[in-house]
Amino acid sequence: MKKKEKVEDVEIIAPKNANNPDNLSKTLILGLVGLVLLLIPGALNKLIGILIGGALLITGILSIIKYTKEKIAGSNLNLVSGILYAVLGVIIIIYPYSIINLVTICLGVYLIINGMLKLKLAFTLKNITDKWIGTLVMGIITIVLGILLIFNPFAGITITKLAGAFLVIVAVFDLIDTYIIQK
């Protein structure tokens, strides 16, 4: 009887989350990002680095300008932070791939969290349907890929392509999970 009560709770909660349009949007964005990473990893890595470097450079220049206009007590922080941001921005523009290491680590953390959520969903689906094994396998694979990205962020374009392919696969499985839950 306890198992039946648990299944009833899941049936009430799961469809409400599955019908959320935000989930579909996030899944489609995840798939699109995956395709971009898979098809043009080098150009994307360089573009991301240049955009972040440019944003830091502009922030630094604006802080320096603010310092020169205000020159009030305590505004030395604007000058120091402006110089640091500008220098960091120039370095990242010159070496745009350096920022990708940070992005790769953040992607790894995201994948680990997503994989853990998939494991939880798999065990929830186990009580509802017999089509939960795929979700379980994808959860485990997602966690493993996330760990690889965190501890080997310097794999460059190959890991970017792998991450892109995996994000596309995760997005497809998310769509399948949503379809199963709505049934």
C-alpha positions as CSV (number, residue, x, y, z in Angstrom):
1,M,0.0,0.0,0.0
2,K,2.9,2.4,0.7
3,K,4.1,2.0,-2.9
4,K,0.7,3.0,-4.2
5,E,0.6,6.1,-2.1
6,K,4.0,7.1,-3.4
7,V,2.9,6.6,-7.0
8,E,-0.2,8.7,-6.5
9,D,2.0,11.6,-5.1
10,V,4.2,11.3,-8.2
11,E,1.3,11.3,-10.6
12,I,0.0,14.6,-9.0
13,I,3.4,16.3,-9.0
14,A,5.1,15.1,-12.2
15,P,2.6,16.2,-14.9
16,K,2.5,19.7,-13.4
17,N,6.3,20.0,-13.9
18,A,6.2,18.3,-17.3
19,N,3.7,20.8,-18.8
20,N,5.8,23.8,-17.8
21,P,6.6,25.7,-21.0
22,D,9.9,26.8,-19.3
23,N,11.1,23.2,-19.3
24,L,10.5,22.9,-23.1
25,S,12.3,26.2,-23.7
26,K,15.3,25.1,-21.6
27,T,15.4,21.8,-23.3
28,L,15.4,23.4,-26.8
29,I,18.0,26.0,-25.8
30,L,20.1,23.1,-24.4
31,G,19.9,21.3,-27.7
32,L,20.7,24.4,-29.7
33,V,23.8,25.2,-27.5
34,G,24.8,21.5,-28.0
35,L,24.5,21.9,-31.8
36,V,26.6,25.0,-31.8
37,L,29.3,23.4,-29.7
38,L,29.3,20.4,-31.9
39,L,29.4,22.1,-35.3
40,I,31.6,25.2,-34.6
41,P,33.5,24.6,-31.4
42,G,36.7,26.6,-32.2
43,A,35.0,29.7,-33.5
44,L,32.5,29.6,-30.6
45,N,35.3,29.3,-28.0
46,K,37.2,32.2,-29.5
47,L,34.1,34.3,-29.8
48,I,33.1,33.7,-26.2
49,G,36.6,34.7,-25.0
50,I,36.7,37.8,-27.1
51,L,33.2,38.9,-26.0
52,I,34.0,38.4,-22.3
53,G,37.4,40.1,-22.7
54,G,35.7,43.0,-24.5
55,A,33.1,43.4,-21.8
56,L,35.9,43.4,-19.1
57,L,37.9,46.0,-21.1
58,I,34.8,48.3,-21.5
59,T,34.0,47.9,-17.8
60,G,37.6,48.8,-17.0
61,I,37.6,51.9,-19.3
62,L,34.3,53.1,-17.8
63,S,35.7,52.8,-14.3
64,I,38.8,54.7,-15.2
65,I,36.6,57.4,-16.9
66,K,34.4,57.6,-13.8
67,Y,37.5,58.1,-11.6
68,T,38.9,60.9,-13.8
69,K,35.5,62.7,-13.8
70,E,34.7,62.3,-10.1
71,K,38.1,62.4,-8.3
72,I,36.5,62.3,-4.9
73,A,37.7,60.7,-1.8
74,G,37.3,56.9,-1.9
75,S,37.1,56.8,-5.7
76,N,40.6,55.3,-5.9
77,L,38.8,52.0,-6.0
78,N,37.4,52.9,-9.4
79,L,40.8,53.6,-10.7
80,V,42.3,50.3,-9.4
81,S,39.4,48.1,-10.4
82,G,39.3,49.9,-13.8
83,I,42.9,49.2,-14.5
84,L,42.6,45.6,-13.4
85,Y,39.4,45.0,-15.5
86,A,41.0,46.6,-18.5
87,V,44.2,44.6,-18.2
88,L,42.3,41.4,-17.7
89,G,40.1,42.3,-20.7
90,V,43.1,42.8,-22.9
91,I,44.7,39.6,-21.8
92,I,41.5,37.6,-22.5
93,I,41.1,39.3,-25.9
94,I,44.7,38.3,-26.8
95,Y,44.2,34.8,-25.4
96,P,40.5,34.2,-25.9
97,Y,40.7,30.4,-25.3
98,S,41.7,31.0,-21.6
99,I,38.2,31.8,-20.6
100,I,36.9,28.6,-22.1
101,N,38.5,26.7,-19.3
102,L,36.2,28.5,-16.8
103,V,33.2,28.0,-19.0
104,T,34.1,24.3,-19.3
105,I,34.2,23.9,-15.6
106,C,30.9,25.7,-15.2
107,L,29.4,23.4,-17.8
108,G,30.7,20.4,-15.9
109,V,29.0,21.6,-12.7
110,Y,25.8,22.1,-14.6
111,L,26.0,18.6,-16.1
112,I,26.6,17.0,-12.7
113,I,23.5,18.8,-11.3
114,N,21.4,17.9,-14.4
115,G,22.6,14.2,-14.1
116,M,21.6,14.1,-10.4
117,L,18.2,15.4,-11.3
118,K,17.9,12.8,-14.0
119,L,18.7,10.0,-11.5
120,K,16.0,11.3,-9.2
121,L,13.6,11.4,-12.1
122,A,14.5,7.9,-13.2
123,F,13.7,6.5,-9.7
124,T,10.4,8.5,-9.8
125,L,9.6,7.1,-13.2
126,K,10.4,3.6,-11.9
127,N,7.3,3.8,-9.8
128,I,5.1,5.0,-12.8
129,T,6.4,3.2,-15.9
130,D,8.8,0.6,-17.0
131,K,10.5,3.1,-19.4
132,W,12.9,4.6,-16.8
133,I,16.1,2.8,-17.6
134,G,17.0,5.3,-20.4
135,T,16.7,8.2,-18.0
136,L,18.8,6.4,-15.4
137,V,21.6,5.7,-18.0
138,M,21.5,9.3,-19.3
139,G,21.7,10.5,-15.7
140,I,24.8,8.4,-15.0
141,I,26.5,9.4,-18.3
142,T,25.7,13.1,-17.7
143,I,27.3,12.9,-14.3
144,V,30.4,11.2,-15.7
145,L,30.7,13.8,-18.5
146,G,30.4,16.6,-15.9
147,I,33.1,15.1,-13.8
148,L,35.4,14.8,-16.9
149,L,34.8,18.4,-17.8
150,I,35.7,19.6,-14.3
151,F,38.8,17.6,-13.9
152,N,40.0,17.8,-17.5
153,P,39.0,21.3,-18.7
154,F,42.0,21.6,-21.0
155,A,40.9,19.1,-23.6
156,G,40.0,22.0,-25.9
157,I,37.9,21.6,-29.0
158,T,37.5,17.8,-28.7
159,I,35.8,18.1,-25.3
160,T,33.8,21.0,-26.6
161,K,32.5,18.8,-29.5
162,L,31.9,16.0,-27.1
163,A,30.0,18.3,-24.7
164,G,27.9,19.6,-27.7
165,A,27.0,16.1,-28.8
166,F,26.1,15.1,-25.3
167,L,23.9,18.2,-24.8
168,V,22.0,17.4,-27.9
169,I,21.5,13.8,-26.6
170,V,20.4,15.1,-23.2
171,A,17.9,17.5,-24.8
172,V,16.4,14.6,-26.8
173,F,16.1,12.5,-23.7
174,D,14.5,15.4,-21.8
175,L,11.9,15.7,-24.6
176,I,11.3,11.9,-24.3
177,D,11.0,12.1,-20.5
178,T,8.5,15.0,-20.8
179,Y,6.4,12.9,-23.3
180,I,6.5,9.9,-21.0
181,I,5.4,11.9,-17.9
182,Q,2.6,13.6,-19.8
183,K,1.2,10.2,-20.9
